[in-house]
């Protein structure tokens, strides 16, 4: 479930480069952090992570205010990018990985269907992407969100 080979590849790159990562995830529910932490030696590169599932959590963990959110829709690429940038700044890491979406079985209140998520990487390079699985199974979507987030991060690491 945690995609260990991909997490191991990411860990090896980060350790080799002496780089660090922080994670802010919502609908993946901590699975992205769990995947990165499952690799022995994670303390060399993993600084911290938060499940940013509500506005209260967003404010507390990332200091993103209602003013910052003006004109920004949650579960969007710009929002995921801001989330990644903010957690990177707050935890002083080389990289940050963020995810926000709707795992299911229903969509979110912003009109996104179950299986929709936006993923962003912030660091020496930035990237954001949207994934729509087309399914409503919560567990499957959470796993798909995690795998895609790790894939995008691995691609950005080069």
Residue, then its C-alpha position, 0 to 999 in steps of 0.5 A: x500500500x505504501x509503494x515502498x520502492x518509490x519511497x526508497x528511491x526518494x529517500x536515497x536521493x534526499x539522503x545523497x543530496x542532504x535535502x529535507x522534505x515536509x508534507x501537508x496532506x488532506x485527503x491522503x490522510x497521512x499516507x504520503x507521510x507514512x510512505x516516506x517514514x516507512x524507509x529506515x533512516x527517514x530522520x535524515x530527510x523527513x522533517x515533519x508532516x500534517x494532515x491538513x483536513x480542515x480550515x482550522x488545521x490549515x490555519x494552525x499548521x500552515x498559517x494560511x489565513x482567510x485573507x490568503x485564501x481570498x480568490x483561492x479554491x481549496x482542492x485546486x493546484x494554486x491552493x496545493x502550491x500555496x500549501x506546499x510553499x507554506x509548509x516548506x517555509x514553516x519547517x525550513x525544508x528543501x522540499x515540501x509536498x502537498x495534497x488536497x482533494x476529495x477521497x470519497x465516497x462523495x465529492x467535496x463541497x467545492x464541486x469536485x467529485x470523489x477521486x479528485x486531488x491536487x498535488x504540489x511540490x515546492x522546492x528548488x523547482x515547483x510543480x502542481x498536478x491534478x489527479x482524477x481517479x474516476x472512482x468513489x472508493x475512499x481507500x483506493x483513492x487515498x492510495x492512488x493519491x499517495x502513489x501519484x504524489x510520490x511519483x510527482x515528487x520523484x520526478x521533481x527530484x530528477 
